[in-house]
């Protein structure tokens, strides 16, 4: 998520993308910081 988010920000600026443009679905468990630095437009499902 961090690398993808960095690329989105680099190419589209701080405004990000429209809601749910990038939808990432994960299986398992994650820490509280999953998606902490994701730009607008990225949705995470765990």
C-alpha angles and dihedrals in degrees: 000000000000095000092045091047091050091053092048091052092045093052101034104027129229094316090069121193136311114286116288094006089135115034118186120189119195132186122211129026137313141184126261092265095065104131093000093138099032115134124232112288097041117107123190124200119188 
